[in-house]
Amino acid sequence: MFELLWLIPALPFAGFLFLVLAGGLPRSAVAAIGCASVGLSASIALLICHQFLSSPPPGDFYTQTLWTWIETANFAPGIAFHLDALSLVMILVITGVGFLIHLYSAEYMEGDEGYQRFFAYLNLFVGCMLVLVLADNFVLLLLGWEGVGLCSYLLIGFWYRDPENGRAARKAFVVTRIGDTALLIGLFLLFAELGTLHIQDVLGRAGENWEPGSGIALAAALLILGGALGKSAQLPLQTWLPDAMAGPTPVSALIHAATMVTAGVYLIARTNVLFELAPAAMLTVAIIGTATLLTAGLSALAQSDIKRVLAYSTISQLGYMFLALGVGAWSAAMFHLMTHALFKALLFLAAGALILSLHHEQNMFRMGGLRKKLPVVFWTFLIGAVSLAALPLVGSGFYSKEKILWDVWISPHGGPAFWTAALLGAVITSLYTFRMVFLTFFGSAKTEVYVRPGARITTVLLILAVLSTFGGGVELPHTFGHVTFFSNFLQTAVDTEVTLPPGLDAVLWALLGIASVLVVLGAMAAWFCYVKRPELSRRIAESSPGAKVRAFLLAGWGFDRIYDHLIVNPFTFAARINRADIVDYVYAITAGTARALHVLLSETQTGRLRLYAVVLTAGTLVLLIIAFSS
Amino acid sequence: MILLLLIAIPIIGGLAAWTAARWSPTAPRWIALGATAIPLVLALSLWGQGSASGGQWIATFDVPWIPAAGIDFHLAIDGLSLLLVLLTYLLGVLSVAVSWNSNENRPGFFFFNLLLILGGTTGVFIALDLFLFFFFWELMVLPMYFLIGIWGHENRNYAAIKFFLFTQASGLLLLIAILGLHFAHFAETGIHTFRYEDLLGTSFPPSLGMGLMLGFFIAFAVKLPAFPFHTWLADAHTEAPTAGSVILAGLLLKTGGYGLLRFVVPIFPEASAVFAPVAMTLGAIGILYGAKLAFAQSDLKRLVAYTSVSHMGFVLIGVFAWNTWAIQGVIVQMIAHGLSTGALFIIAGGIQDRLHTRDMNRMGGFWPHAPRMAALALFFAMASLGLPGLGNFVGEFLVLIGTFQKSIAVAVFATVGIVGATVYSLWIIQRVFHGEAGEATRIADLSVRETVVLSVLVVGLLGLGLYPRSVLQMSEPVASVLQAGAPSEPGVPGEARSDFRFHTFSPTAVHLQHSPPDVPVSIHAEKPVAAGFSASFSSAESDSTVTSGPQSKTHVPFIFP
């Protein structure tokens, strides 16, 4: 069964190739190919998962080499896959959520002229993402990594007629590539030091050769972190993600919520040994995660575009994952990655259904009262929102977020300070989530509903609603239920784990209680501000300091302006003034001088014999004087 | 014999095409197609033999030419030369296909010039006598001058003369350097010779070595082109007809890279080692500066032209990093750049044929009208920005991995250049294919002929990107022999020399040619040589002491800055 592994990425690639090469297929065929390729790989992934759980391969991993890729002088990365618990979780998420979103897109994109192009890109994306998580060496990982970046670029700019979309797409590609530069340099460093780029060998040799806390480990970890920050939209490279919402909504759900943006989390979890060797890098990850989850959460509070709320919320939830990684809670990070993929995809898709029904209206302040008109969308959106806000007991988000919270508390790398910040973030999450729910579905109706979602969209929403409610069941808290299926499983791939010291049950109960109460209070505050007394929130937003704060948060803390002034403008200015290449002037001056001399010399050729005679005599005299005077 | 044919067929074909034009206007292009396709097949037939015979040289051709001056008509082909000759004729066939209909104006003379350039380029890649090398080097220039000057665009005269002056000035330097090398060798041994293998072991006083090395270096750096000698390139590329741009970017630039690999570092190891920091700095500047200039252009061909400056910067730093990864990367990068930039010029030329403009301000929104062109342009733009899975990535990655071991700073700056490549590549797509339809609203999509031509290049880049092994295996022995710095006589197996692949440029390596063939070469390698090349560079770059590759160890001492 495991030998079918290569088919999982190969099938979406085959779908992509077919869609690119066969021009002008009917829409039904396009949708069938697009969905079937991913659906088949999802089925194979499930089969392999079943086999992996029932009879694990020796050493709890399976590798498959297709061919040696680049081979020269001791450097021989292969087109080779490494399947272990970590990559298994990722491929299940990617193919599962990917398949559902393909199905959803078949209806969502129905009226679009670029139907075939859309599915080709989407298939290519799924293929690249699978290569990314299955790669057994960093070079192949980079292939997937850049491949998903390309697809993200293509899909953000899918509606290419609007130059704004093109700008957003380029921004996403360039900003993530800035992070990739760090990652590349990190890989060169790893190869120079350890002589391999095979991931497991790198981790093994680093563990043997590098002292914990050594400068080299720190450098390697920080450089890899640079790549992860770009891809996962963490401070200070987060600015591209809100703009990436220019793409079609299924793209936002698949690439910019469920899968691609989690690649950074995966990368750090994959290279956890390097980070364990560099405590300072771990601390950096935790601090960046905390700062990101707070700033992005506050920004989400100020948005009026429903997709931008979700985008900032994604950045913020990724911040939670980074915080978990930073305190060494690898499985908590991966758990949240999984549940977040489910409920955030659900939220995006439900929002997409809304947007479609309202003829591409995305402003929440022009929605309202949709609870009655679009009941399925409302209920599924609410289920997603409950998970995102981590309301107690219901929804998978509660379990994964609580796991992060108490791992942060008990981890030697974490502590109460990080815990408090994360708790504050949870309250903010609850606030902006229910602000979104109340603005869209409650109050008075402001826009007419034009179309209602059809069968495919509804089915996908319902499946995701079920998954995001019960998906948390794979891991239940120590204090009740005590299911550790997920973390035990992940333990086979990611060694170290935050261990629970005995006798902390009372503390954990208390932490759980505090968090639950505060989150519920946050939701109630949102209800008070946007349903009970809507004029209150309006008055705050319109007051002079309130408006300033709102503008600041709306613009994402002014990062774009800083980068424009520091990087973009100087670069375009330098490009503009030196369009004609200043170096060429050196040669132009040489040529000009030669010509000028030529003109001067030819001036002497007057053709007048008397002048020649005078010059000749004068010259002879000068020479004679020189000769005699010496 | 086959080597002679590789050069003779295009030259004879060129003369035939010129003559045949009197009788039929369509005959020249068929002759040209034959005169490029046959050598391509001949060169391919050498491929299989490469791995069979163990030595460096797959085939040789050696007859005396001017014995009194020690000049021989000496041709030899090894993996490096073979790859570049294959590239030459592949792009040759495609250039003929691209100019199939576009030259009503004196087609015979056009194809004569085209074929003469191909013959000259091939000669450059396989000549092993430096005098003969110089002869072919000059043979490439004049027909290219005509190609630009007669069939070029608006500003063709300026561009053609600029091209001619730059290459002639650098050619003069090359000639002086070759003669200097010849006499230095004569002074040392009393033998008049221009033979590459004989000249390899010449030793010089440091200042003379540096002077001669600079002569070679500047000549090749102008062709490459390296910053600050790059300014001829933008004009020449922009004004040349499509086939001319393809050959300029795809082949003529490669002769510069080839010269650096084959002559500069192997003949002048000590001087090159001293000069390496300067050369690598110039390479890094070229990468960044070229990318910035490319981004600033609104003329599509000019933009693509400047990307060559950026990409060839990788060749320059790779050559002077001089370890197996970097050399292999340089070779892959040269081939991949030939394919990807050639393709971009074909697309730019196709747009110009349709719209009669290269100004991107008048383009935009072509995607719906020309989806095939747009998709292919996107593919080649991605190759240009170094997307993994396509050829350029393999080249750049290997160069950077090799460079990092020599100089962290240069590798870091060069890596930043990849962001620059992203910016300009995406800019092409945005300005030409995305956005609202511009002034020129309708544009015809690629014809079948154009699609076939570009598809060949797509396959080439994908093959190079996903299965570069066949190319790397072809060039790996060459990479070792070049680094050994010692000559391997044609026909003498050179496999023993792979032992000291990383102990490059030890002064003792020069003595190898005097040692009896049965003495194990590794004895020399084990000497505690101050690893000439690497050591002297590291001392210049005090922050890094990484001197040898990971092959000889599992852990390299690393002093972190």
Interface residues (C-beta under 8 A of the other chain):
Chain A: V20 W67 T68 W69 I70 E71 T72 A73 N74 F75 I79 E113 V139 L142 L143 W145 E146 G147 L150 Y153 G157 Y160 R161 P163 G166 A169 R170 F173 V174 R177 I178 D180 T181 L184 I185 F188 L189 F191 A192 E193 L194 G195 T196 R205 N209 G215 I216 A219 F571 A574 A575 R576 N578 R579 D581 V583 D584 V586 Y587
Chain B: F227 P228 H230 T231 A234 K292 L293 F295 A296 Q297 N323 T324 W325 Q328 G365 W367 P368 A375 M382 L387 P388 G389 V394 F397 L398 L400 I401 F404 Q405 A411 V412 T415 V416 I418 V419 T422 V423 L426 W427 Q430 F433 H434 G435 E436 L466 Y467 P468 R469 L472 Q473 E476 A479 R501 V546 G549 P550 Q551 K553 T554 H555 V556 F558 F560
